[in-house]
Amino acid sequence: MTKVEARPSVGVNITTNVTKIRDDHHRDSCWGRYVYVHNLPSKFNEELLKNCTSLTKWFDFCPYLTNMGFGPRVKEKNTKRVLSIRGWFNTNQFSLEVIFHNKMKHYKCLTNDSSSASAIFVPFYAGLDLGRFLWDFNTTMRDALSKSLVKWLRQRPEWENMWGRDHFFVGGRISWDFRRQSEEQSHWGSKLMSLPESKNMTLLTIESSFSNNDVAIPYPTYFHPSKDNQVFDWQKRMRATTRPYLFSFVGAPRPNMDDSIRGEIIKQCQSSGKLCKFLSCYNKAPTGTNLCDMPLNVMKVFESSVFCLQPSGDSYTRRSTFDSILAGCIPVFFNPNSAYKQYLWHFPGNQTRYSVLIPESDVKQRRVNIAGTLQRVPQSEVLAMREEVIKLIPRIIYANPKSSLERFEDAFDIAVKGVLERVEKVRKKMEEGKDSSIGFAELAI
């Protein structure tokens, strides 16, 4: 890690010579981008990995933690026709904390001097911790490690600089899982993000709750390239792919959710004949594995489709959205909260450039025929949207940490840049004399 000169902390009367700051900036390409990583006690991260068999009650999570959180490599045999040869892994959608931490270990602007850092990373595996206790455990167990974390942070000298507003961490689950508001044992999740200290920190999560102190970043996909040419080659391949299906849906119905439109979507897909391809996530392979847990099956469907339907699931967002973009398939959303109000750093502001929106209410009340709606999109617009989707690919992937891309910013790069800009806005407000007691939840940024 780079050792750099300390700069004055917020709250100190800043009288540093402007010329000197500019000279320092020109000499140091990392000026304004330094990140300090807290050396947390191992119980907050490493011990969770060592005890990986306890991370979920439904399956063995340990294989998904291999290869820096990317999971097992996809075997090359019989995959070349669907996937490129290198860079593909069977990555779990809840592995983001481990992936991000390993990416941060190779971030080029790390510093071991916290006073010179523009932001401070907290490598707490919040989602992995919570996943152990979501079912059949009381709220005390669900909250224990989170409370221990904020107590540890509060006692660190780095906390006093901005009272935690320069701190950020990653939650590999949706934000709502960390926002329990009561002590009722039957209520879902932990209260990590309801703790006073957490309201001052930034949470990067796969789905935000639209609060001021959390930001949505992409779910991990299956593709983690190590070289620029792997990305270029994949984009070129997706431009040339033949797509026999107008649209597709990969998923399962939600019969116990009254508001779900998945049943109607599946019905319309199956009644559309050869226009639509449906991959049921209820069907099992001969090995007993869910077909949708196999990257080859999912990518094969998306690569053969012009449009990919992305309705809400158990929450607003889906990992499937990013798998479809990776395949050059135009996402079709049914709720603005599924993407447009979520991934503000990673997706274009003009949603019509890369996607189609069909209102949920129209589907529920059967006022819309999905096949007919998509058939009416002019071919020129289809080609333009597909090109925009393919251009998005580098922005939604997490590249191999050991070999950084030179010509692309990946999802990690964009997220860190967003955090740095976010913290700098708050720092300036504090320097202007704004009330130092308020947190992100009360401070418009």
C-alpha positions as CSV (number, residue, x, y, z in Angstrom):
1,M,0.0,0.0,0.0
2,T,1.1,3.5,-0.7
3,K,2.3,5.8,2.1
4,V,1.3,9.4,1.5
5,E,1.3,12.7,3.3
6,A,-1.5,13.3,5.8
7,R,-4.0,16.0,5.0
8,P,-5.9,18.1,7.6
9,S,-9.1,16.4,8.9
10,V,-12.5,18.0,8.5
11,G,-13.2,20.3,11.3
12,V,-9.7,21.9,11.3
13,N,-9.4,25.4,9.9
14,I,-8.1,24.7,6.4
15,T,-5.5,27.3,5.4
16,T,-3.3,25.0,3.2
17,N,-1.7,26.9,0.3
18,V,-3.8,26.2,-2.8
19,T,-0.8,26.1,-5.1
20,K,0.8,23.4,-2.9
21,I,-2.4,21.3,-3.1
22,R,-2.5,21.6,-6.9
23,D,1.2,20.6,-7.1
24,D,0.5,17.6,-4.9
25,H,-2.4,16.7,-7.1
26,H,-0.3,16.8,-10.3
27,R,2.5,14.7,-8.7
28,D,0.1,12.1,-7.4
29,S,-2.4,10.4,-9.7
30,C,-4.2,9.0,-6.6
31,W,-4.8,12.3,-5.0
32,G,-8.4,12.4,-4.0
33,R,-8.9,8.7,-4.6
34,Y,-7.1,7.1,-1.7
35,V,-9.0,4.5,0.2
36,Y,-8.1,3.2,3.7
37,V,-9.2,-0.3,4.6
38,H,-10.0,-1.0,8.2
39,N,-8.2,-4.0,9.6
40,L,-11.3,-5.6,11.2
41,P,-11.1,-8.4,13.7
42,S,-11.4,-11.7,11.8
43,K,-14.9,-12.4,13.2
44,F,-16.3,-9.8,10.9
45,N,-15.0,-11.5,7.7
46,E,-12.4,-14.3,7.6
47,E,-14.0,-16.4,10.3
48,L,-17.3,-16.4,8.4
49,L,-15.4,-17.9,5.4
50,K,-13.8,-20.5,7.5
51,N,-17.2,-21.5,8.9
52,C,-18.9,-21.4,5.5
53,T,-21.0,-24.6,6.0
54,S,-23.1,-22.5,8.5
55,L,-23.8,-19.6,6.1
56,T,-27.1,-21.0,4.9
57,K,-29.4,-23.8,5.9
58,W,-30.5,-24.6,2.3
59,F,-27.2,-25.6,0.6
60,D,-23.4,-25.7,1.0
61,F,-22.2,-22.2,0.3
62,C,-18.5,-23.1,0.6
63,P,-17.9,-23.8,-3.1
64,Y,-19.2,-20.3,-4.0
65,L,-16.5,-18.7,-1.9
66,T,-13.6,-20.2,-3.9
67,N,-11.7,-18.2,-6.5
68,M,-11.9,-14.9,-4.5
69,G,-15.7,-15.2,-4.3
70,F,-16.3,-16.0,-8.0
71,G,-17.0,-19.6,-7.2
72,P,-16.1,-22.7,-9.2
73,R,-14.8,-22.2,-12.7
74,V,-17.2,-23.2,-15.4
75,K,-15.7,-26.3,-17.0
76,E,-14.6,-25.7,-20.6
77,K,-16.0,-28.9,-22.0
78,N,-19.1,-28.4,-24.1
79,T,-19.3,-24.6,-23.2
80,K,-17.4,-23.0,-26.1
81,R,-20.5,-22.7,-28.2
82,V,-22.3,-20.6,-25.5
83,L,-19.5,-19.1,-23.4
84,S,-16.0,-17.9,-24.2
85,I,-13.1,-20.1,-23.1
86,R,-11.9,-18.0,-20.1
87,G,-13.3,-15.9,-17.3
88,W,-16.5,-17.8,-16.5
89,F,-17.5,-19.0,-13.0
90,N,-20.5,-20.3,-11.3
91,T,-20.9,-17.2,-9.2
92,N,-23.6,-17.0,-6.5
93,Q,-25.7,-13.8,-6.4
94,F,-25.0,-13.3,-2.7
95,S,-21.2,-13.4,-3.0
96,L,-20.7,-9.7,-3.6
97,E,-19.1,-8.9,-0.2
98,V,-16.2,-11.3,-0.8
99,I,-15.8,-10.3,-4.4
100,F,-15.7,-6.6,-3.6
101,H,-13.2,-7.1,-0.7
102,N,-10.9,-9.0,-3.0
103,K,-11.2,-6.3,-5.6
104,M,-10.4,-3.7,-3.0
105,K,-7.2,-5.6,-1.9
106,H,-5.9,-4.8,-5.4
107,Y,-7.2,-1.3,-5.7
108,K,-4.3,0.9,-7.0
109,C,-5.0,3.8,-4.6
110,L,-4.9,2.1,-1.2
111,T,-3.2,3.9,1.6
112,N,-2.1,2.8,5.1
113,D,-2.4,6.3,6.3
114,S,-6.0,6.9,7.2
115,S,-5.6,10.7,7.4
116,S,-4.8,10.8,3.7
117,A,-7.7,8.7,2.7
118,S,-10.7,10.2,0.9
119,A,-12.9,7.3,1.9
120,I,-12.6,4.4,4.4
121,F,-13.7,0.8,3.5
122,V,-15.2,-1.5,6.1
123,P,-14.7,-5.1,5.0
124,F,-17.7,-6.5,7.0
125,Y,-19.5,-9.5,5.4
126,A,-22.9,-8.3,6.5
127,G,-25.0,-10.5,4.2
128,L,-23.0,-13.7,4.9
129,D,-23.4,-13.0,8.7
130,L,-27.1,-12.4,8.4
131,G,-27.7,-15.4,6.1
132,R,-26.8,-17.7,9.0
133,F,-29.7,-16.4,11.2
134,L,-32.6,-15.4,8.9
135,W,-34.5,-18.5,9.7
136,D,-35.3,-20.0,13.1
137,F,-33.1,-17.5,15.1
138,N,-34.1,-14.6,17.3
139,T,-33.3,-10.9,16.7
140,T,-30.5,-11.0,19.3
141,M,-28.6,-13.4,17.2
142,R,-29.3,-11.5,13.9
143,D,-28.1,-8.2,15.4
144,A,-25.1,-9.4,17.5
145,L,-22.3,-9.0,15.0
146,S,-23.7,-5.7,13.5
147,K,-23.8,-4.1,17.0
148,S,-20.3,-5.4,17.7
149,L,-19.1,-3.8,14.4
150,V,-20.4,-0.3,15.0
151,K,-19.1,-0.4,18.6
152,W,-15.6,-1.3,17.2
153,L,-15.8,1.5,14.6
154,R,-17.0,4.1,17.0
155,Q,-13.9,3.5,19.1
156,R,-11.5,4.0,16.2
157,P,-9.8,7.4,15.7
158,E,-10.8,7.3,12.0
159,W,-14.4,7.6,13.1
160,E,-14.0,11.0,14.6
161,N,-12.8,12.6,11.4
162,M,-16.3,12.7,9.8
163,W,-18.3,10.7,12.3
164,G,-18.4,7.8,9.9
165,R,-19.6,9.6,6.8
166,D,-16.5,8.7,4.9
167,H,-17.0,5.0,5.8
168,F,-18.6,2.6,3.3
169,F,-19.2,-1.2,3.2
170,V,-20.9,-3.7,1.0
171,G,-24.0,-5.7,1.7
172,G,-24.4,-8.8,-0.5
173,R,-28.2,-8.9,0.2
174,I,-30.9,-6.4,-0.6
175,S,-30.9,-3.3,1.7
176,W,-34.3,-4.2,3.2
177,D,-32.7,-7.3,4.8
178,F,-30.7,-4.9,7.0
179,R,-33.5,-2.5,8.0
180,R,-35.7,-4.2,10.6
181,Q,-37.5,-1.5,12.5
182,S,-38.8,-3.4,15.5
183,E,-37.7,-6.1,18.0
184,E,-40.5,-8.4,17.0
185,Q,-39.1,-11.9,16.6
186,S,-41.3,-12.6,13.6
187,H,-40.0,-9.5,11.7
188,W,-37.5,-10.1,8.9
189,G,-33.8,-9.2,8.8
190,S,-31.4,-7.4,11.1
191,K,-31.3,-3.8,12.2
192,L,-27.8,-3.1,10.9
193,M,-28.9,-0.1,8.9
194,S,-31.2,1.2,11.6
195,L,-28.3,1.6,14.1
196,P,-27.4,5.3,14.7
197,E,-23.8,4.7,13.5
198,S,-24.8,3.0,10.3
199,K,-27.0,6.0,9.3
200,N,-23.7,7.9,8.8
201,M,-22.1,5.2,6.6
202,T,-22.8,4.3,2.9
203,L,-24.0,0.9,2.2
204,L,-23.4,-0.5,-1.3
205,T,-26.0,-3.2,-1.9
206,I,-27.5,-5.2,-4.8
207,E,-30.8,-3.5,-4.2
208,S,-31.3,-0.2,-2.4
209,S,-34.2,0.9,-0.1
210,F,-34.2,4.4,-1.7
211,S,-32.7,5.8,1.5
212,N,-30.0,8.4,1.4
213,N,-27.3,6.1,2.9
214,D,-27.6,3.1,0.5
215,V,-26.7,2.8,-3.1
216,A,-27.5,-0.1,-5.5
217,I,-24.6,-1.6,-7.4
218,P,-24.8,-4.6,-9.9
219,Y,-25.4,-8.2,-8.8
220,P,-22.4,-10.4,-9.7
221,T,-22.7,-12.2,-13.0
222,Y,-20.9,-15.3,-14.2
223,F,-18.2,-13.4,-16.3
224,H,-15.0,-12.2,-14.6
225,P,-12.5,-11.4,-17.3
226,S,-8.8,-10.7,-16.7
227,K,-7.9,-8.9,-19.9
228,D,-9.5,-6.2,-22.1
229,N,-9.5,-8.4,-25.1
230,Q,-11.7,-10.9,-23.3
231,V,-14.3,-8.2,-23.0
232,F,-13.9,-7.0,-26.6
233,D,-14.2,-10.5,-27.9
234,W,-17.3,-11.2,-25.9
235,Q,-19.0,-8.0,-27.0
236,K,-18.1,-8.8,-30.6
237,R,-19.6,-12.2,-30.2
238,M,-22.8,-10.9,-28.7
239,R,-23.2,-8.5,-31.6
240,A,-23.0,-11.4,-34.1
241,T,-25.2,-13.8,-32.2
242,T,-28.3,-15.2,-33.9
243,R,-31.4,-14.7,-31.8
244,P,-34.3,-16.9,-32.9
245,Y,-36.6,-16.0,-30.0
246,L,-38.3,-12.6,-29.8
247,F,-38.3,-12.8,-26.0
248,S,-37.7,-15.2,-23.1
249,F,-38.2,-15.6,-19.4
250,V,-36.0,-17.5,-17.0
251,G,-37.6,-17.9,-13.6
252,A,-40.4,-19.5,-11.6
253,P,-43.9,-18.4,-10.7
254,R,-44.7,-16.8,-7.3
255,P,-48.1,-18.5,-6.5
256,N,-48.0,-17.3,-2.9
257,M,-47.5,-13.6,-3.9
258,D,-50.8,-12.0,-4.8
259,D,-49.2,-9.1,-6.6
260,S,-46.9,-11.2,-8.7
261,I,-47.3,-11.0,-12.5
262,R,-45.0,-14.0,-13.1
263,G,-47.9,-16.5,-13.6
264,E,-49.3,-14.3,-16.4
265,I,-45.9,-13.7,-17.9
266,I,-45.3,-17.5,-18.1
267,K,-48.7,-18.1,-19.6
268,Q,-48.2,-15.5,-22.3
269,C,-44.7,-16.8,-23.1
270,Q,-46.0,-20.4,-23.4
271,S,-48.9,-19.3,-25.6
272,S,-46.6,-17.4,-27.9
273,G,-45.3,-20.4,-29.7
274,K,-41.8,-20.1,-31.1
275,L,-41.7,-16.4,-30.3
276,C,-40.8,-17.0,-26.6
277,K,-38.4,-19.4,-24.7
278,F,-39.2,-20.2,-21.1
279,L,-36.7,-21.8,-18.8
280,S,-38.4,-23.0,-15.7
281,C,-36.4,-22.7,-12.5
282,Y,-38.5,-25.4,-10.9
283,N,-37.2,-28.1,-13.3
284,K,-34.3,-30.2,-12.1
285,A,-31.4,-31.6,-14.0
286,P,-30.6,-35.3,-13.7
287,T,-28.2,-34.5,-10.9
288,G,-31.0,-32.8,-8.9
289,T,-29.6,-29.3,-9.6
290,N,-32.0,-26.4,-10.4
291,L,-31.5,-25.8,-14.1
292,C,-31.3,-22.0,-13.5
293,D,-28.3,-22.5,-11.2
294,M,-26.3,-23.7,-14.2
295,P,-24.6,-20.8,-16.1
296,L,-24.7,-22.6,-19.4
297,N,-28.5,-23.0,-19.3
298,V,-29.2,-19.4,-18.4
299,M,-26.8,-17.8,-20.9
300,K,-27.9,-20.1,-23.7
301,V,-31.5,-18.8,-23.4
302,F,-30.5,-15.2,-23.0
303,E,-28.1,-15.3,-26.0
304,S,-30.8,-16.6,-28.2
305,S,-33.3,-13.9,-27.3
306,V,-33.9,-10.4,-28.5
307,F,-35.7,-9.3,-25.3
308,C,-35.5,-10.8,-21.8
309,L,-38.4,-10.3,-19.4
310,Q,-37.4,-9.1,-15.9
311,P,-40.4,-8.9,-13.6
312,S,-40.0,-8.5,-9.9
313,G,-39.3,-11.6,-7.8
314,D,-39.1,-11.8,-4.0
315,S,-38.0,-8.1,-4.2
316,Y,-37.9,-5.5,-6.9
317,T,-34.6,-6.5,-8.5
318,R,-33.1,-9.6,-10.0
319,R,-29.7,-10.9,-10.7
320,S,-31.2,-12.1,-14.0
321,T,-31.2,-8.5,-15.3
322,F,-27.4,-8.5,-15.3
323,D,-27.1,-11.9,-16.8
324,S,-29.3,-10.9,-19.7
325,I,-27.3,-7.7,-20.3
326,L,-24.2,-9.8,-20.3
327,A,-25.8,-11.8,-23.1
328,G,-26.7,-8.7,-25.1
329,C,-30.4,-9.2,-24.5
330,I,-32.6,-6.2,-24.1
331,P,-34.2,-6.2,-20.6
332,V,-37.9,-5.7,-20.3
333,F,-39.0,-4.2,-17.0
334,F,-42.4,-4.0,-15.5
335,N,-41.7,-1.8,-12.5
336,P,-39.3,1.3,-12.5
337,N,-38.0,0.1,-9.1
338,S,-36.5,-2.9,-10.8
339,A,-33.7,-0.9,-12.3
340,Y,-34.4,2.7,-13.2
341,K,-34.5,3.9,-9.6
342,Q,-31.7,1.5,-8.5
343,Y,-28.5,1.5,-10.5
344,L,-28.0,5.2,-11.0
345,W,-24.2,5.0,-11.2
346,H,-24.1,2.1,-13.6
347,F,-27.1,2.5,-16.0
348,P,-27.8,5.4,-18.5
349,G,-30.2,8.0,-17.3
350,N,-32.3,7.6,-20.4
351,Q,-33.9,4.3,-19.8
352,T,-35.4,3.9,-23.3
353,R,-31.8,3.7,-24.7
354,Y,-31.3,0.2,-23.3
355,S,-34.6,-1.2,-22.1
356,V,-38.4,-1.5,-22.5
357,L,-41.0,-0.8,-19.7
358,I,-44.4,-2.5,-19.7
359,P,-46.4,-1.4,-16.6
360,E,-47.2,-4.2,-14.2
361,S,-50.8,-3.0,-14.0
362,D,-51.3,-3.6,-17.7
363,V,-50.1,-7.2,-17.3
364,K,-52.1,-7.8,-14.2
365,Q,-55.3,-6.6,-15.8
366,R,-54.4,-8.4,-19.1
367,R,-54.6,-5.2,-21.1
368,V,-51.3,-5.9,-22.9
369,N,-50.0,-8.7,-25.1
370,I,-46.3,-8.9,-24.4
371,A,-45.4,-10.5,-27.8
372,G,-47.5,-7.9,-29.7
373,T,-45.9,-5.0,-27.8
374,L,-42.4,-6.2,-28.5
375,Q,-43.1,-7.0,-32.1
376,R,-44.1,-3.4,-32.6
377,V,-40.7,-2.0,-31.6
378,P,-39.0,-0.9,-34.9
379,Q,-36.0,-2.9,-35.9
380,S,-33.9,0.2,-36.0
381,E,-34.7,0.8,-32.3
382,V,-34.0,-2.8,-31.5
383,L,-30.6,-2.6,-33.0
384,A,-29.8,0.6,-31.2
385,M,-30.9,-0.7,-27.8
386,R,-29.0,-3.9,-28.3
387,E,-25.8,-1.9,-29.0
388,E,-26.4,0.1,-25.9
389,V,-26.8,-3.0,-23.8
390,I,-23.6,-4.5,-25.2
391,K,-21.8,-1.3,-24.4
392,L,-23.0,-1.7,-20.8
393,I,-21.3,-5.1,-20.3
394,P,-18.0,-3.7,-18.9
395,R,-20.0,-1.6,-16.4
396,I,-21.9,-4.5,-14.9
397,I,-19.1,-7.1,-14.5
398,Y,-16.6,-7.5,-11.7
399,A,-13.3,-8.2,-13.4
400,N,-10.6,-10.5,-12.0
401,P,-8.9,-8.5,-9.2
402,K,-5.4,-9.8,-10.0
403,S,-5.4,-8.4,-13.6
404,S,-7.1,-5.1,-13.8
405,L,-8.7,-3.9,-17.1
406,E,-6.9,-0.9,-18.7
407,R,-9.5,0.3,-21.3
408,F,-12.7,-0.3,-19.2
409,E,-14.1,0.7,-15.9
410,D,-15.9,-2.3,-14.3
411,A,-18.7,-2.3,-11.8
412,F,-16.2,-2.1,-8.9
413,D,-14.4,0.9,-10.4
414,I,-17.6,2.8,-11.0
415,A,-18.9,2.0,-7.5
416,V,-15.7,3.3,-5.8
417,K,-15.7,6.4,-7.9
418,G,-19.3,7.0,-6.9
419,V,-18.4,6.6,-3.2
420,L,-15.5,9.1,-3.5
421,E,-17.7,11.7,-5.1
422,R,-20.4,11.1,-2.6
423,V,-18.1,11.5,0.4
424,E,-16.5,14.6,-1.1
425,K,-19.8,16.3,-1.3
426,V,-20.5,15.7,2.3
427,R,-17.0,16.8,3.3
428,K,-17.5,20.1,1.5
429,K,-20.8,20.6,3.3
430,M,-19.1,20.0,6.6
431,E,-16.3,22.4,5.8
432,E,-19.0,25.0,5.0
433,G,-20.2,24.7,8.6
434,K,-23.2,22.4,8.2
435,D,-24.4,20.7,11.4
436,S,-21.9,18.0,12.2
437,S,-24.4,15.9,14.1
438,I,-26.6,14.9,11.1
439,G,-26.2,11.7,9.1
440,F,-26.7,10.7,5.5
441,A,-30.4,10.1,6.2
442,E,-30.9,13.7,7.0
443,L,-28.3,15.3,4.7
444,A,-29.3,15.8,1.1
445,I,-26.3,15.0,-1.1
